[in-house]
């Protein structure tokens, strides 16, 4: 059994990750369009280009961690080595230089690219670490529940304090405010990463990787496995829908609901829903098989998005309630997803007779980042299609289109994810059966 203390300290690593990830997810598009001065189309190109490049590096990072063996373990050393560089780069990425427009575009590509590379280098090992803290199926859901509760607490910290800190630290200069705010947040992130390194231990040791094995053979071993293919496809669609909705949340509140003063409350209440959903995931999975539960949670999320489309712009309380419920049910599924990733990693490693834990996690994260790239680019590109103009009252057609993109488009995505998961067969009983029989699906 993994102690509560160790689960908490492991969860602090996701607090650190989410301090940056949620800031990028919720505020970077708005920062680039309304503060930094880029067009929505350029932001879309930036997100798509950098995130696809970043996603390509994930399997390489996974292959590297599978071949890492130090006195600190296989995955923990990267948390120690990269915590400070990650924090520094985060501040640099939210800095607005006094350059020409072309110079600012180049600066944005370089610094955002470095930020995503640093995130990959520290988050791939951190994610895989959760799979080696324990080999017990139920314990893994519990570990991931702690992880995402603390991760979402980091997100709540970001949603509740970012904009007030920008105003307070910037004293009217929002560009400076974002830079100083990221300095504060990054310092906290570095501290939490170091606590995670100090407080965790790698117990479950997969099959040791042959030193001379080629990376391309590992990749081939993964993609001949149907369960990896299902998860990769599902997470791509999932993240595209989720990032589209999350990116447009600020625009929805500011321009559709007409409540710019309520942005911090709206996204913070949504984050509280995320936290509560993650906290209940382990309990729900004890009573409902986690693959079945995951599938139905996607359908519930889709229905809540659909309902939000019909909420009038003056009903901001109802809009907030539906956003809260959407986060609650969608994020209840997240620990189940990551527990399934650990199950799949064990299955692939056993079937291939080699350690593929890092490769499985990094490959699935590769497709997660593809979804993030598609969702962010889609959201930013749609703003230009909708003829969005920053910091002015939008035309009624633009408001309606933003509302549609915030609600109906994600609803379709979550339905597709639910349908795709019908093809995922590594249920609780199947995992035990495979362990007993040691035979592939």
VEXDREN-2710 file (C-alpha; in Angstrom, 1 decimal):
% VEXDREN-2710
k/r/px/py/pz
1/UNK/0.0/0.0/0.0
2/UNK/1.1/3.5/-0.8
3/UNK/0.7/5.8/2.2
4/UNK/-1.5/8.9/2.1
5/UNK/1.6/11.0/2.7
6/UNK/3.3/9.7/-0.4
7/UNK/0.1/10.1/-2.5
8/UNK/-0.1/13.7/-1.3
9/UNK/3.6/14.4/-2.1
10/UNK/3.2/12.7/-5.5
11/UNK/0.1/14.9/-6.1
12/UNK/2.1/18.0/-5.4
13/UNK/4.0/17.3/-8.6
14/UNK/0.8/17.7/-10.5
15/UNK/0.1/20.9/-8.6
16/UNK/3.4/22.2/-10.0
17/UNK/2.6/21.0/-13.5
18/UNK/-0.9/22.5/-13.4
19/UNK/0.3/25.8/-12.2
20/UNK/1.9/26.2/-15.6
21/UNK/-0.4/23.9/-17.7
22/UNK/-3.7/25.6/-16.5
23/UNK/-2.1/29.1/-16.9
24/UNK/-1.3/28.2/-20.5
25/UNK/-4.6/26.5/-21.1
26/UNK/-6.8/29.3/-19.7
27/UNK/-4.8/32.5/-20.2
28/UNK/-2.1/32.1/-22.9
29/UNK/-4.5/32.6/-25.9
30/UNK/-6.0/35.7/-24.1
31/UNK/-2.5/36.9/-23.2
32/UNK/-1.3/36.6/-26.8
33/UNK/-4.4/38.3/-28.4
34/UNK/-5.3/41.0/-25.9
35/UNK/-1.9/41.7/-24.1
36/UNK/0.9/40.6/-26.3
37/UNK/-0.7/41.8/-29.6
38/UNK/-0.9/38.8/-31.9
39/UNK/-3.9/38.0/-34.2
40/UNK/-6.1/35.0/-33.5
41/UNK/-4.8/33.3/-36.7
42/UNK/-1.2/33.8/-35.7
43/UNK/-1.9/32.4/-32.2
44/UNK/-3.6/29.4/-33.9
45/UNK/-0.5/28.8/-36.1
46/UNK/1.7/29.2/-33.1
47/UNK/-0.2/26.7/-31.0
48/UNK/-0.5/24.2/-33.7
49/UNK/3.1/24.3/-34.9
50/UNK/4.7/24.3/-31.5
51/UNK/2.4/21.7/-29.9
52/UNK/2.8/19.3/-32.8
53/UNK/6.5/19.6/-32.6
54/UNK/6.4/19.2/-28.9
55/UNK/4.2/16.1/-29.2
56/UNK/6.7/14.5/-31.5
57/UNK/9.3/14.7/-28.7
58/UNK/7.1/12.7/-26.3
59/UNK/8.0/9.2/-27.5
60/UNK/11.7/10.2/-27.6
61/UNK/11.4/11.3/-23.9
62/UNK/9.6/8.1/-23.1
63/UNK/12.3/6.0/-24.8
64/UNK/15.0/7.9/-22.8
65/UNK/13.3/7.3/-19.5
66/UNK/12.9/3.6/-20.2
67/UNK/16.7/3.5/-20.6
68/UNK/17.4/5.6/-17.5
69/UNK/18.8/3.8/-14.4
70/UNK/20.2/5.9/-11.5
71/UNK/20.5/5.7/-7.8
72/UNK/17.3/7.9/-7.6
73/UNK/15.4/5.5/-9.8
74/UNK/14.1/5.6/-13.4
75/UNK/11.7/8.6/-13.5
76/UNK/12.3/10.6/-10.3
77/UNK/15.7/12.1/-11.4
78/UNK/14.1/14.2/-14.1
79/UNK/11.9/15.9/-11.6
80/UNK/15.0/16.9/-9.7
81/UNK/17.1/18.0/-12.7
82/UNK/14.4/20.0/-14.5
83/UNK/12.3/21.7/-11.9
84/UNK/14.3/25.0/-11.9
85/UNK/14.8/25.2/-15.7
86/UNK/11.1/24.6/-16.2
87/UNK/10.3/27.4/-13.7
88/UNK/12.6/29.9/-15.4
89/UNK/11.3/29.2/-18.9
90/UNK/7.8/29.7/-17.7
91/UNK/8.5/33.3/-16.7
92/UNK/10.3/34.0/-20.0
93/UNK/7.4/32.7/-22.0
94/UNK/5.0/35.2/-20.4
95/UNK/7.3/38.1/-20.9
96/UNK/6.4/40.8/-23.5
97/UNK/9.6/42.1/-25.2
98/UNK/9.9/45.6/-26.7
99/UNK/10.3/44.2/-30.2
100/UNK/8.7/44.8/-33.6
101/UNK/5.7/42.7/-34.6
102/UNK/7.9/40.3/-36.5
103/UNK/10.4/40.2/-33.6
104/UNK/7.6/39.4/-31.1
105/UNK/6.3/36.6/-33.3
106/UNK/9.8/35.0/-33.4
107/UNK/10.1/35.5/-29.7
108/UNK/6.8/33.9/-29.1
109/UNK/7.7/30.8/-31.2
110/UNK/11.0/30.4/-29.4
111/UNK/9.9/30.9/-25.9
112/UNK/6.6/28.9/-26.2
113/UNK/8.6/26.1/-27.9
114/UNK/11.1/26.0/-25.0
115/UNK/8.2/26.0/-22.5
116/UNK/6.6/23.0/-24.2
117/UNK/9.9/21.2/-24.5
118/UNK/10.6/21.7/-20.8
119/UNK/7.1/20.6/-19.9
120/UNK/7.6/17.4/-21.9
121/UNK/10.9/16.7/-20.3
122/UNK/9.6/16.9/-16.7
123/UNK/6.0/15.8/-17.2
124/UNK/6.6/12.5/-19.1
125/UNK/8.7/11.1/-16.3
126/UNK/6.3/12.4/-13.7
127/UNK/3.3/10.8/-15.3
128/UNK/5.1/7.5/-15.7
129/UNK/6.2/7.7/-12.0
130/UNK/2.5/7.2/-11.1
131/UNK/2.6/3.8/-12.7
132/UNK/5.5/2.5/-10.7
133/UNK/4.4/3.6/-7.2
134/UNK/2.2/0.5/-7.1
135/UNK/1.2/-2.4/-9.3
136/UNK/-2.3/-2.8/-7.6
137/UNK/-5.1/-1.9/-10.0
138/UNK/-7.4/-0.2/-7.3
139/UNK/-4.5/1.5/-5.7
140/UNK/-3.6/3.1/-9.0
141/UNK/-7.0/4.8/-9.3
142/UNK/-6.5/6.1/-5.7
143/UNK/-3.0/7.4/-6.6
144/UNK/-4.3/9.1/-9.7
145/UNK/-7.2/10.6/-7.7
146/UNK/-4.8/12.2/-5.3
147/UNK/-2.7/13.4/-8.2
148/UNK/-5.5/15.1/-10.0
149/UNK/-7.1/16.5/-6.9
150/UNK/-3.8/18.3/-6.1
151/UNK/-3.3/19.1/-9.7
152/UNK/-6.7/20.8/-9.9
153/UNK/-5.9/22.6/-6.6
154/UNK/-3.0/24.1/-8.5
155/UNK/-5.5/25.0/-11.2
156/UNK/-7.8/26.6/-8.7
157/UNK/-4.9/28.6/-7.4
158/UNK/-4.3/29.8/-10.9
159/UNK/-7.9/30.6/-11.7
160/UNK/-8.6/32.4/-8.5
161/UNK/-5.4/34.5/-8.2
162/UNK/-3.9/35.0/-11.7
163/UNK/-6.0/38.0/-12.8
164/UNK/-6.0/39.7/-9.4
165/UNK/-2.2/39.2/-9.2
166/UNK/-1.7/40.6/-12.7
167/UNK/-3.7/43.7/-11.7
168/UNK/-1.9/44.1/-8.3
169/UNK/1.6/43.4/-9.4
170/UNK/1.3/45.2/-12.8
171/UNK/-0.3/48.4/-11.4
172/UNK/-2.0/49.0/-14.7
173/UNK/0.8/47.4/-16.8
174/UNK/-0.7/44.0/-17.6
175/UNK/2.3/42.9/-19.6
176/UNK/4.5/43.4/-16.5
177/UNK/1.7/42.0/-14.3
178/UNK/1.7/38.7/-16.2
179/UNK/5.5/38.4/-16.1
180/UNK/5.7/39.0/-12.3
181/UNK/2.7/36.7/-11.7
182/UNK/4.4/33.9/-13.5
183/UNK/7.5/34.5/-11.4
184/UNK/5.5/33.9/-8.2
185/UNK/3.6/30.9/-9.6
186/UNK/6.8/29.3/-11.0
187/UNK/8.6/29.6/-7.7
188/UNK/5.8/27.7/-6.1
189/UNK/5.9/25.1/-8.8
190/UNK/9.7/24.5/-8.3
191/UNK/9.1/24.0/-4.6
192/UNK/6.3/21.5/-5.2
193/UNK/8.3/19.5/-7.8
194/UNK/11.2/19.1/-5.3
195/UNK/8.8/17.9/-2.6
196/UNK/7.4/15.4/-5.0
197/UNK/10.9/14.1/-5.8
198/UNK/11.8/13.9/-2.1
199/UNK/8.6/12.2/-1.0
200/UNK/8.1/9.4/-3.5
201/UNK/9.6/5.9/-4.2
202/UNK/9.6/3.7/-7.2
203/UNK/8.4/0.2/-6.1
204/UNK/6.9/-1.6/-9.1
205/UNK/9.8/-2.4/-11.5
206/UNK/8.7/-3.4/-15.0
207/UNK/10.8/-5.8/-17.1
208/UNK/14.2/-4.3/-17.6
209/UNK/14.8/-2.9/-21.0
210/UNK/17.4/-4.6/-23.3
211/UNK/20.2/-2.0/-23.7
212/UNK/20.7/-2.5/-27.4
213/UNK/17.0/-2.5/-28.4
214/UNK/16.0/0.0/-31.0
215/UNK/13.4/2.7/-30.3
216/UNK/11.5/2.0/-33.6
217/UNK/10.9/-1.5/-32.5
218/UNK/9.3/-0.2/-29.3
219/UNK/7.0/2.1/-31.3
220/UNK/6.0/-0.8/-33.5
221/UNK/5.3/-3.0/-30.5
222/UNK/3.0/-0.3/-29.2
223/UNK/1.0/0.3/-32.3
224/UNK/0.3/-3.3/-33.0
225/UNK/-1.6/-3.2/-29.7
226/UNK/-5.3/-2.4/-30.2
227/UNK/-5.8/-1.0/-26.7
228/UNK/-3.0/1.6/-27.2
229/UNK/-4.6/2.6/-30.5
230/UNK/-8.0/3.1/-28.8
231/UNK/-6.6/5.2/-26.0
232/UNK/-4.5/7.3/-28.4
233/UNK/-7.5/8.1/-30.6
234/UNK/-9.8/8.8/-27.7
235/UNK/-7.5/11.2/-25.9
236/UNK/-6.9/13.1/-29.1
237/UNK/-10.6/13.8/-29.5
238/UNK/-11.1/14.3/-25.8
239/UNK/-8.4/17.0/-25.5
240/UNK/-9.4/18.7/-28.7
241/UNK/-12.9/19.2/-27.3
242/UNK/-11.8/20.0/-23.7
243/UNK/-9.1/22.6/-24.8
244/UNK/-11.6/24.2/-27.2
245/UNK/-14.0/24.8/-24.4
246/UNK/-11.4/25.8/-21.8
247/UNK/-9.7/28.3/-24.2
248/UNK/-13.0/30.0/-25.1
249/UNK/-14.2/30.2/-21.5
250/UNK/-12.8/33.7/-20.9
251/UNK/-14.2/34.9/-24.2
252/UNK/-17.6/33.4/-23.4
253/UNK/-17.9/35.1/-20.0
254/UNK/-16.5/38.4/-21.3
255/UNK/-18.4/38.8/-24.6
256/UNK/-21.4/36.4/-24.4
257/UNK/-22.4/36.7/-20.8
258/UNK/-21.1/40.3/-20.7
259/UNK/-19.5/39.8/-17.3
260/UNK/-15.8/40.5/-17.5
261/UNK/-15.9/41.2/-13.8
262/UNK/-17.0/37.6/-13.3
263/UNK/-14.2/35.8/-15.3
264/UNK/-12.2/34.8/-12.2
265/UNK/-15.2/33.5/-10.4
266/UNK/-16.5/31.6/-13.4
267/UNK/-13.3/29.7/-14.1
268/UNK/-12.6/29.2/-10.4
269/UNK/-16.0/27.7/-9.8
270/UNK/-15.4/25.4/-12.7
271/UNK/-12.1/24.4/-11.2
272/UNK/-13.8/23.5/-7.9
273/UNK/-16.0/21.2/-9.9
274/UNK/-12.9/19.6/-11.4
275/UNK/-11.5/19.0/-7.9
276/UNK/-14.6/17.5/-6.5
277/UNK/-14.9/15.2/-9.5
278/UNK/-11.4/14.0/-9.2
279/UNK/-11.8/13.4/-5.5
280/UNK/-14.8/11.1/-6.1
281/UNK/-13.2/9.1/-8.9
282/UNK/-11.7/6.4/-6.7
283/UNK/-15.0/5.9/-4.8
284/UNK/-17.1/5.7/-8.0
285/UNK/-14.6/3.2/-9.6
286/UNK/-15.1/0.9/-6.6
287/UNK/-18.8/0.5/-7.4
288/UNK/-18.8/0.9/-11.2
289/UNK/-16.2/-0.7/-13.4
290/UNK/-13.9/2.1/-14.4
291/UNK/-14.1/1.6/-18.2
292/UNK/-17.9/1.6/-18.1
293/UNK/-17.9/4.6/-15.7
294/UNK/-15.5/6.5/-18.0
295/UNK/-17.7/6.0/-21.0
296/UNK/-20.9/7.2/-19.3
297/UNK/-19.1/10.2/-17.8
298/UNK/-18.3/11.4/-21.3
299/UNK/-21.9/11.2/-22.4
300/UNK/-23.0/13.2/-19.3
301/UNK/-20.4/15.8/-20.1
302/UNK/-21.7/16.1/-23.6
303/UNK/-25.3/16.6/-22.4
304/UNK/-24.2/19.4/-20.0
305/UNK/-22.4/21.1/-22.9
306/UNK/-25.5/20.8/-25.1
307/UNK/-27.7/22.2/-22.3
308/UNK/-25.4/25.2/-22.0
309/UNK/-26.1/26.2/-25.6
310/UNK/-29.7/27.0/-24.7
311/UNK/-28.9/29.2/-21.7
312/UNK/-29.7/32.9/-22.5
313/UNK/-26.8/35.4/-22.1
314/UNK/-28.5/37.0/-19.1
315/UNK/-28.7/33.8/-17.2
316/UNK/-25.1/33.8/-15.9
317/UNK/-25.9/31.8/-12.8
318/UNK/-27.3/28.9/-14.8
319/UNK/-24.3/29.1/-17.2
320/UNK/-21.9/28.9/-14.2
321/UNK/-23.8/26.0/-12.7
322/UNK/-23.6/24.0/-16.0
323/UNK/-19.9/24.8/-16.3
324/UNK/-19.3/23.6/-12.7
325/UNK/-21.2/20.4/-13.4
326/UNK/-19.3/19.8/-16.7
327/UNK/-16.0/20.1/-14.9
328/UNK/-17.3/17.8/-12.1
329/UNK/-18.3/14.9/-14.3
330/UNK/-15.6/15.3/-17.0
331/UNK/-12.7/15.4/-14.4
332/UNK/-14.2/12.5/-12.4
333/UNK/-13.2/10.5/-15.5
334/UNK/-9.6/11.8/-15.6
335/UNK/-8.0/9.6/-12.8
336/UNK/-9.7/6.6/-14.4
337/UNK/-8.1/7.4/-17.7
338/UNK/-4.6/7.6/-16.2
339/UNK/-5.2/4.4/-14.3
340/UNK/-6.1/2.8/-17.6
341/UNK/-2.9/4.1/-19.1
342/UNK/-0.9/2.3/-16.3
343/UNK/-2.9/-0.9/-16.9
344/UNK/-2.1/-0.7/-20.6
345/UNK/1.6/0.0/-19.9
346/UNK/1.8/-3.2/-17.8
347/UNK/0.0/-5.2/-20.5
348/UNK/2.2/-4.0/-23.3
349/UNK/5.4/-4.5/-21.3
350/UNK/4.3/-8.0/-20.4
351/UNK/3.2/-8.9/-24.0
352/UNK/6.5/-7.5/-25.5
353/UNK/8.7/-8.9/-22.7
354/UNK/10.4/-5.5/-22.2
355/UNK/10.0/-2.4/-20.2
356/UNK/7.6/-0.1/-22.2
357/UNK/6.2/2.0/-19.4
358/UNK/7.8/5.2/-20.4
359/UNK/7.0/4.6/-24.1
360/UNK/3.3/3.8/-23.4
361/UNK/2.8/6.9/-21.3
362/UNK/4.8/9.2/-23.6
363/UNK/3.0/7.9/-26.7
364/UNK/-0.4/8.5/-25.2
365/UNK/0.7/11.9/-24.0
366/UNK/1.9/12.6/-27.5
367/UNK/-1.7/12.2/-28.7
368/UNK/-3.0/14.2/-25.7
369/UNK/-0.7/17.0/-26.9
370/UNK/-2.0/16.6/-30.4
371/UNK/-5.5/17.2/-29.0
372/UNK/-4.2/20.2/-27.1
373/UNK/-2.7/21.5/-30.3
374/UNK/-5.8/21.0/-32.4
375/UNK/-8.1/22.4/-29.7
376/UNK/-6.0/25.5/-29.1
377/UNK/-5.5/26.2/-32.8
378/UNK/-9.2/25.5/-33.5
379/UNK/-10.3/27.9/-30.8
380/UNK/-7.9/30.7/-31.9
381/UNK/-8.7/30.2/-35.6
382/UNK/-12.4/30.3/-35.0
383/UNK/-12.1/33.7/-33.3
384/UNK/-10.9/35.2/-36.6
385/UNK/-13.5/33.3/-38.6
386/UNK/-16.1/34.8/-36.2
387/UNK/-14.6/38.3/-36.9
388/UNK/-13.7/38.7/-33.2
389/UNK/-12.1/42.0/-32.3
390/UNK/-10.3/42.3/-28.9
391/UNK/-11.5/44.5/-26.1
392/UNK/-14.7/45.8/-27.9
393/UNK/-18.3/44.8/-27.8
394/UNK/-18.8/41.9/-30.3
395/UNK/-21.5/41.7/-33.0
396/UNK/-24.5/39.6/-32.1
397/UNK/-23.5/37.0/-34.8
398/UNK/-20.0/36.8/-33.2
399/UNK/-21.5/36.3/-29.7
400/UNK/-23.7/33.5/-31.0
401/UNK/-20.8/31.8/-32.8
402/UNK/-18.6/31.9/-29.7
403/UNK/-21.4/30.4/-27.6
404/UNK/-21.9/27.6/-30.2
405/UNK/-18.1/26.8/-30.3
406/UNK/-18.1/26.8/-26.4
407/UNK/-21.0/24.4/-26.1
408/UNK/-22.0/22.4/-29.2
409/UNK/-18.6/21.6/-30.7
410/UNK/-17.2/20.1/-27.4
411/UNK/-20.5/18.1/-26.9
412/UNK/-19.9/16.3/-30.2
413/UNK/-16.3/15.5/-29.1
414/UNK/-17.3/14.0/-25.8
415/UNK/-19.9/11.8/-27.5
416/UNK/-17.2/10.5/-29.9
417/UNK/-14.9/9.7/-27.0
418/UNK/-17.7/7.6/-25.3
419/UNK/-18.3/5.7/-28.5
420/UNK/-14.5/5.0/-29.0
421/UNK/-14.2/3.6/-25.5
422/UNK/-16.5/0.8/-26.5
423/UNK/-13.5/-0.8/-28.1
424/UNK/-11.3/-0.6/-24.9
425/UNK/-11.4/-4.0/-23.3
426/UNK/-8.9/-3.9/-20.4
427/UNK/-11.5/-3.9/-17.7
428/UNK/-10.8/-4.9/-14.0
429/UNK/-11.7/-8.5/-14.6
430/UNK/-9.7/-8.7/-17.9
431/UNK/-6.6/-7.3/-16.3
432/UNK/-6.8/-10.0/-13.5
433/UNK/-7.4/-12.6/-16.2
434/UNK/-4.5/-11.6/-18.3
435/UNK/-2.2/-11.5/-15.2
436/UNK/-3.3/-15.1/-14.4
437/UNK/-3.1/-16.4/-17.9
438/UNK/-0.2/-14.2/-19.3
439/UNK/-1.8/-14.2/-22.7
440/UNK/-2.6/-11.2/-25.0
441/UNK/-6.0/-10.0/-25.9
END
